[in-house]
Amino acid sequence: MGIEKCVGLERIAMGKLSFPFDEKALIPDLLKAVPQSRIVLDRYGLRGCGGPLGPVETLGFFAKAHDVPLSRLLDELRHACSQPDAEAAPVPNAEESTDVIYRPFFKAGIAVVLSLGAVWGAYLLLRIAFAGKFDAVDLHEINAHGHAQIFGWVGLFVMGFAYQAFPRFKHTSLAWPRLAFVSWGLMLTGVIGRAAFEPWVAAAPWTRVPALTGSVFEVIAIAVFAGIILRTWQKAGKGLAVYDYFILSALFWFVVQAVFDAAYFAATAWTTERAALLDLVAGWQGSLRELQIHGFALMMILGVSQRIFPYFYGLPASSSGRAVTALICLNVAVVGESSGLVLMHYAGHAWAGLWDASALLLAGTVVTLVRGWHVFSPTKEADRSLKFLRAAYVWLFISLGMLVLLPVYQYGLLGWLAPGSASASIGFSHAYYGAIRHAITVGFISLMIVGVAAKVVPTLSGVDVRALSKLWAPFVLLNTGCALRVVGQTATDFTDNAFPWAGVSGVLEVSGLALWGVHLWLIMAGRARNRSAVASSSQVLPGRPLVARHLVGDVLNHYPYLLETFLSFGFQPLANPLFRRTVARFVTIEQACRHVDVDVDLLLESLNGVIAKQTGARLPLPVLSAN
């Protein structure tokens, strides 16, 4: 970096123009102007994210997202700028570093959900709808679909996000990166083996072994994943934040449910008598689902939410005391729900009270915890992802509300309105309970995955999220499909005419996931489609007057001859071509005038006068400091 350039930037640091050290500065522009700044940003977790020039985000957002005091970050950047002879940090090749480790996991998750997961589930649902009964499909078919969703959809996305984000949150590097890629291969192989072979275990007994082998691969992959994350935290040498304990709990339940799932599959796959099989399902499957959904997925999302809502969107941080209490209550509730279902089946219905109390504890704890986050309040930072996250929490509350009201529905509403239904006669509504599960798995978990991925993938790929689709089509399709499924499936207790509505819901959900999945895949492949037809409010348009909100760099790109006018008003840094290509790109005319104490109306009048003289066109009014 030359002396002249450093002197110019030092003037900036002293207040002439605040570009490199202003919280609104974009990281790509900073790295172009001050290559040494990469050393500072890498120290706090940049390390190749977003490609050679980093993600299209401001320094202020970077500081919040990486939990760095903004004043400290700016001071260290100023110091880096004052070292003209310092060597810039090497620009990483993103295709060869762990900075894109999330991509194989996310791509595999998309592939699974659009094949063995949601697509297979939609197919099964259509069969149920045409037959008009839920037992139209085999138990092992349903469980294979559910397994692909939990391990292939949720599991792969959780692993990819954790490997990518957690080291950066802790300002360290990922431990054992090669082993992390091995865990991807083991997990994906296991998911494919288990979900592809499980549907056939009753008709073709030889498929039991490859399906069980797939489960063993998954257990190993999840154990490796947990070990890598724990070692990464240990390597960082930092204390754990409150949200970290939620994630640790989720890791524990992730491992436990994987072992439980493998053992449960082996028991059901090698059981040939129907009565014994139904006994196993009634006694253990509900308990397994509680561990998977409330123990692993819910706990993980609540932990991650406490990290992203205040740091990414500027919402209030969670109270530490409330969060610790909630963590204890949630783990007690998960144990109570899981054990209560087993005890109810094998030790008598008197144990139903344990399950009821645990469900109430779970719902009350989640509502109390999330209420303190003010998820639905106005945010400092908002983008296309926020609507997915907010809708997800609406579905979580719906699911928990339905869960708490299960006894009321089963022994009150159902007996009153449909006393002759199968659900009323056996004392349990599979339709209602399945609707509860769908509200939390698709409405909450899937919408959270879609929203978080829509936020982080463009950032990690160096794509300006403002230029991308708002994803309204996937949002509407997913929420409409989920609503049809929850309402339609519940309504099947009262009328067979509701089955077609439940069947259509799967098609809508798959369509939404497909639109989102293709969009995300294109971003990761470097072929993102920008909304070129949308003009920025600060865009310079031919035949229109310059106003205060226009960016200096854009003005000079359109009207290079205006450089002399800017220089005559005292904007001497613009004489430097590098300055014009970097700093001027995002400084507005109004901001520039404020820094050098120039009357903005006078400058605009002169600039527009020169344009009119050069082009021979009469510019429409107003031409001064309109914004």
Backbone hydrogen bonds, N-H to C=O, Kabsch-Sander energy under -0.5 kcal/mol:
donor,donor_aa,acceptor,acceptor_aa,energy
6,C,2,G,-2.2
7,V,3,I,-2.7
8,G,4,E,-2.1
9,L,5,K,-2.2
10,E,6,C,-2.4
11,R,7,V,-2.0
12,I,8,G,-1.4
13,A,9,L,-2.3
14,M,10,E,-1.4
15,G,12,I,-1.7
16,K,11,R,-2.1
21,F,18,S,-0.6
22,D,18,S,-0.7
22,D,19,F,-1.4
25,A,22,D,-2.0
27,I,57,E,-2.5
30,L,26,L,-2.2
31,L,27,I,-2.7
32,K,28,P,-1.6
33,A,29,D,-2.1
34,V,30,L,-3.3
37,S,34,V,-2.0
38,R,35,P,-1.7
39,I,36,Q,-1.4
40,V,36,Q,-0.7
41,L,37,S,-2.5
42,D,38,R,-3.2
43,R,39,I,-1.3
44,Y,40,V,-0.9
44,Y,41,L,-0.6
45,G,42,D,-1.7
46,L,41,L,-2.2
49,C,46,L,-2.2
50,G,460,L,-2.7
51,G,48,G,-2.1
54,G,51,G,-1.5
57,E,55,P,-1.9
59,L,25,A,-2.0
60,G,23,E,-3.0
62,F,58,T,-2.4
63,A,59,L,-2.6
64,K,60,G,-1.9
65,A,61,F,-3.2
66,H,62,F,-2.1
67,D,64,K,-1.1
68,V,63,A,-3.0
73,L,69,P,-2.3
74,L,70,L,-2.6
75,D,71,S,-2.2
76,E,72,R,-2.4
77,L,73,L,-2.0
78,R,74,L,-2.4
79,H,75,D,-2.1
80,A,76,E,-2.1
81,C,77,L,-2.2
82,S,78,R,-1.5
83,Q,80,A,-1.3
86,A,83,Q,-1.6
89,A,35,P,-0.5
94,A,92,P,-1.0
96,E,93,N,-2.3
97,S,93,N,-0.6
97,S,94,A,-0.7
100,V,97,S,-1.1
101,I,98,T,-1.7
103,R,100,V,-1.3
105,F,101,I,-0.8
106,F,102,Y,-2.9
107,K,103,R,-3.1
108,A,104,P,-2.1
109,G,105,F,-2.4
110,I,106,F,-2.4
111,A,107,K,-2.5
112,V,108,A,-2.5
113,V,109,G,-2.5
114,L,110,I,-1.8
115,S,112,V,-1.7
117,G,112,V,-2.7
118,A,113,V,-0.9
119,V,113,V,-1.3
120,W,115,S,-1.1
121,G,117,G,-2.4
122,A,118,A,-2.6
123,Y,119,V,-2.1
124,L,120,W,-2.3
125,L,121,G,-2.3
126,L,122,A,-2.0
127,R,123,Y,-1.8
128,I,124,L,-2.1
129,A,125,L,-2.5
130,F,126,L,-2.5
131,A,127,R,-2.0
132,G,128,I,-2.2
133,K,128,I,-1.1
136,A,133,K,-1.1
137,V,134,F,-0.7
142,I,138,D,-1.9
143,N,139,L,-2.6
144,A,140,H,-1.9
145,H,141,E,-1.9
146,G,142,I,-2.5
147,H,143,N,-2.6
148,A,144,A,-2.3
149,Q,145,H,-1.9
150,I,146,G,-2.4
151,F,147,H,-2.7
152,G,147,H,-0.7
152,G,148,A,-1.1
153,W,148,A,-1.4
154,V,149,Q,-2.7
155,G,150,I,-1.8
156,L,151,F,-0.7
157,F,153,W,-1.3
158,V,154,V,-2.5
159,M,155,G,-2.4
160,G,156,L,-2.5
161,F,157,F,-2.6
162,A,158,V,-2.4
163,Y,159,M,-2.6
164,Q,160,G,-1.7
165,A,161,F,-3.2
166,F,162,A,-1.4
169,F,165,A,-2.3
170,K,166,F,-1.6
171,H,168,R,-1.0
172,T,167,P,-2.9
180,A,176,W,-1.5
181,F,177,P,-1.6
182,V,178,R,-1.7
183,S,179,L,-2.2
184,W,180,A,-1.3
185,G,181,F,-1.8
186,L,182,V,-2.5
187,M,183,S,-2.6
188,L,184,W,-2.7
189,T,185,G,-2.2
190,G,186,L,-2.4
191,V,187,M,-2.7
192,I,188,L,-2.4
193,G,189,T,-2.6
194,R,190,G,-2.7
195,A,191,V,-2.7
196,A,192,I,-2.2
197,F,193,G,-1.5
198,E,194,R,-2.2
200,W,197,F,-1.6
201,V,198,E,-1.8
204,A,200,W,-3.2
207,T,204,A,-2.4
208,R,205,P,-1.8
209,V,206,W,-0.6
211,A,207,T,-1.8
212,L,208,R,-2.7
213,T,209,V,-2.7
214,G,210,P,-1.9
215,S,211,A,-1.5
216,V,212,L,-2.1
217,F,213,T,-2.3
218,E,214,G,-1.9
219,V,215,S,-2.3
220,I,216,V,-2.2
221,A,217,F,-2.6
222,I,218,E,-2.7
223,A,219,V,-2.3
224,V,220,I,-2.5
225,F,221,A,-2.5
226,A,222,I,-2.6
227,G,223,A,-2.2
228,I,224,V,-2.5
229,I,225,F,-2.3
230,L,226,A,-2.4
231,R,227,G,-2.4
232,T,228,I,-2.3
233,W,229,I,-2.3
234,Q,230,L,-2.2
235,K,231,R,-2.5
236,A,232,T,-1.6
237,G,233,W,-0.9
237,G,234,Q,-0.6
238,K,233,W,-0.7
244,D,241,A,-0.6
245,Y,241,A,-0.9
245,Y,242,V,-1.0
246,F,242,V,-0.9
247,I,243,Y,-1.7
248,L,244,D,-2.6
249,S,245,Y,-2.1
250,A,246,F,-2.3
251,L,247,I,-2.5
252,F,248,L,-2.1
253,W,249,S,-2.4
254,F,250,A,-2.3
255,V,251,L,-2.0
256,V,252,F,-2.4
257,Q,253,W,-2.8
258,A,254,F,-1.4
259,V,255,V,-2.0
260,F,256,V,-2.7
261,D,257,Q,-3.0
262,A,258,A,-2.1
263,A,259,V,-2.2
264,Y,260,F,-2.8
265,F,261,D,-2.6
266,A,262,A,-2.2
267,A,263,A,-2.1
268,T,264,Y,-2.4
269,A,265,F,-3.1
270,W,266,A,-1.8
271,T,268,T,-0.7
272,T,270,W,-0.6
277,L,273,E,-2.2
278,L,274,R,-2.7
279,D,275,A,-1.8
280,L,276,A,-2.0
281,V,277,L,-2.4
282,A,278,L,-2.7
283,G,279,D,-1.9
284,W,280,L,-2.5
285,Q,280,L,-0.6
285,Q,281,V,-1.4
286,G,281,V,-0.7
288,L,284,W,-2.2
289,R,285,Q,-2.3
290,E,286,G,-1.8
291,L,287,S,-1.7
292,Q,288,L,-2.2
293,I,289,R,-3.0
294,H,290,E,-1.5
295,G,290,E,-1.7
296,F,291,L,-2.0
297,A,292,Q,-2.3
298,L,293,I,-2.7
299,M,294,H,-0.5
300,M,296,F,-2.2
301,I,297,A,-2.5
302,L,298,L,-2.5
303,G,299,M,-1.9
304,V,300,M,-2.7
305,S,301,I,-2.8
306,Q,302,L,-1.5
307,R,303,G,-0.6
307,R,304,V,-1.0
308,I,304,V,-2.4
309,F,305,S,-2.4
311,Y,307,R,-0.9
312,F,308,I,-2.9
313,Y,308,I,-1.0
313,Y,309,F,-1.0
314,G,310,P,-0.6
315,L,309,F,-2.0
323,A,319,S,-2.6
324,V,320,S,-2.5
325,T,321,G,-2.1
326,A,322,R,-2.5
327,L,323,A,-2.4
328,I,324,V,-2.0
329,C,325,T,-2.4
330,L,326,A,-2.8
331,N,327,L,-2.0
332,V,328,I,-2.2
333,A,329,C,-2.5
334,V,330,L,-2.4
335,V,331,N,-2.1
336,G,332,V,-2.5
337,E,333,A,-3.0
338,S,334,V,-2.5
339,S,335,V,-2.6
340,G,336,G,-2.2
341,L,337,E,-1.8
342,V,338,S,-1.2
343,L,339,S,-2.7
344,M,340,G,-2.4
345,H,341,L,-1.4
346,Y,342,V,-2.3
347,A,343,L,-2.9
348,G,343,L,-0.5
348,G,344,M,-0.6
351,W,348,G,-1.7
352,A,349,H,-2.3
353,G,350,A,-1.0
354,L,351,W,-1.0
355,W,351,W,-1.2
356,D,352,A,-2.8
357,A,353,G,-2.6
358,S,354,L,-2.1
359,A,355,W,-2.5
360,L,356,D,-2.2
361,L,357,A,-2.3
362,L,358,S,-2.7
363,A,359,A,-2.6
364,G,360,L,-2.7
365,T,361,L,-2.2
366,V,362,L,-2.3
367,V,363,A,-2.3
368,T,364,G,-2.2
369,L,365,T,-2.5
370,V,366,V,-2.9
371,R,367,V,-2.1
372,G,368,T,-0.9
372,G,369,L,-0.8
373,W,370,V,-1.8
374,H,370,V,-0.6
374,H,371,R,-0.9
375,V,370,V,-0.5
377,S,374,H,-1.8
380,K,313,Y,-1.3
381,E,313,Y,-1.5
386,L,383,D,-1.1
388,F,385,S,-0.7
389,L,385,S,-1.6
390,R,386,L,-2.5
391,A,387,K,-2.2
392,A,388,F,-2.2
393,Y,389,L,-1.7
394,V,390,R,-1.5
395,W,391,A,-2.2
396,L,392,A,-1.9
397,F,393,Y,-2.1
398,I,394,V,-2.1
399,S,395,W,-2.7
400,L,396,L,-2.6
401,G,397,F,-2.5
402,M,398,I,-2.5
403,L,399,S,-2.1
404,V,400,L,-2.3
405,L,401,G,-1.8
406,L,403,L,-1.2
409,Y,405,L,-2.8
410,Q,406,L,-3.0
411,Y,407,P,-2.7
412,G,408,V,-1.3
413,L,408,V,-1.7
414,L,409,Y,-2.9
416,W,412,G,-1.6
417,L,413,L,-2.9
418,A,414,L,-2.4
421,S,418,A,-1.7
425,S,421,S,-1.8
426,I,422,A,-2.1
427,G,423,S,-0.9
428,F,423,S,-1.2
430,H,428,F,-0.8
433,Y,429,S,-2.2
434,G,430,H,-2.3
435,A,431,A,-1.9
436,I,432,Y,-2.0
437,R,433,Y,-2.0
438,H,434,G,-2.4
439,A,435,A,-2.2
440,I,436,I,-1.4
441,T,437,R,-2.8
442,V,438,H,-2.2
443,G,438,H,-1.5
444,F,439,A,-0.7
445,I,440,I,-2.9
446,S,441,T,-1.8
447,L,442,V,-1.2
448,M,444,F,-2.0
449,I,445,I,-2.2
450,V,446,S,-2.7
451,G,447,L,-2.6
452,V,448,M,-2.8
453,A,449,I,-2.4
454,A,450,V,-2.0
455,K,451,G,-1.1
456,V,452,V,-2.7
457,V,453,A,-2.2
459,T,455,K,-0.8
460,L,456,V,-3.0
461,S,457,V,-1.6
462,G,459,T,-1.2
463,V,458,P,-3.0
465,V,463,V,-0.7
467,A,464,D,-1.9
468,L,465,V,-1.6
475,F,471,L,-1.6
476,V,472,W,-2.8
477,L,473,A,-2.6
478,L,474,P,-2.6
479,N,475,F,-2.0
480,T,476,V,-2.6
481,G,477,L,-2.6
482,C,478,L,-2.3
483,A,479,N,-2.2
484,L,480,T,-2.5
485,R,481,G,-2.2
486,V,482,C,-2.6
487,V,483,A,-2.5
488,G,484,L,-2.7
489,Q,485,R,-2.5
490,T,486,V,-1.5
491,A,487,V,-2.3
492,T,488,G,-0.8
492,T,489,Q,-0.8
493,D,490,T,-1.6
494,F,491,A,-1.9
495,T,491,A,-1.9
498,A,495,T,-1.3
499,F,496,D,-1.4
502,A,498,A,-1.8
503,G,499,F,-2.2
504,V,500,P,-2.2
505,S,501,W,-1.4
506,G,502,A,-0.8
506,G,503,G,-0.5
507,V,503,G,-0.7
508,L,504,V,-1.7
509,E,505,S,-2.3
510,V,506,G,-2.4
511,S,507,V,-2.1
512,G,508,L,-2.2
513,L,509,E,-2.5
514,A,510,V,-2.5
515,L,511,S,-2.2
516,W,512,G,-2.2
517,G,513,L,-3.0
518,V,514,A,-2.6
519,H,515,L,-1.9
520,L,516,W,-2.6
521,W,517,G,-2.5
522,L,518,V,-2.3
523,I,519,H,-1.6
524,M,520,L,-2.3
525,A,521,W,-1.7
526,G,523,I,-1.6
527,R,522,L,-3.4
530,N,528,A,-0.7
531,R,467,A,-3.1
532,S,530,N,-1.8
534,V,531,R,-1.5
535,A,533,A,-0.6
539,Q,536,S,-1.7
544,R,541,L,-1.8
548,A,626,A,-1.0
549,R,626,A,-0.6
550,H,547,V,-1.6
551,L,538,S,-0.8
552,V,587,V,-2.9
553,G,584,A,-3.8
555,V,551,L,-2.3
556,L,552,V,-2.3
557,N,553,G,-1.9
558,H,554,D,-2.0
559,Y,555,V,-2.8
562,L,559,Y,-2.2
563,L,560,P,-1.9
564,E,561,Y,-0.6
566,F,562,L,-2.2
567,L,563,L,-2.6
568,S,564,E,-2.1
569,F,565,T,-1.0
569,F,566,F,-0.7
570,G,567,L,-1.6
571,F,566,F,-2.0
572,Q,570,G,-1.6
574,L,571,F,-1.5
575,A,572,Q,-2.3
576,N,573,P,-1.7
580,R,576,N,-1.8
581,R,577,P,-1.8
582,T,578,L,-1.3
584,A,579,F,-2.2
585,R,582,T,-1.3
586,F,583,V,-1.4
587,V,583,V,-0.6
588,T,586,F,-0.6
589,I,550,H,-2.3
590,E,548,A,-2.1
592,A,588,T,-2.6
593,C,589,I,-2.4
594,R,590,E,-1.9
595,H,591,Q,-1.8
596,V,592,A,-1.6
597,D,593,C,-0.7
598,V,593,C,-2.4
603,L,599,D,-2.0
604,L,600,V,-2.6
605,E,601,D,-2.1
606,S,602,L,-1.9
607,L,603,L,-2.9
608,N,604,L,-2.6
609,G,605,E,-1.5
610,V,606,S,-2.2
611,I,607,L,-2.2
612,A,608,N,-2.3
613,K,609,G,-2.0
614,Q,610,V,-2.6
615,T,611,I,-2.7
616,G,612,A,-1.8
619,L,617,A,-0.7
626,A,624,L,-0.8
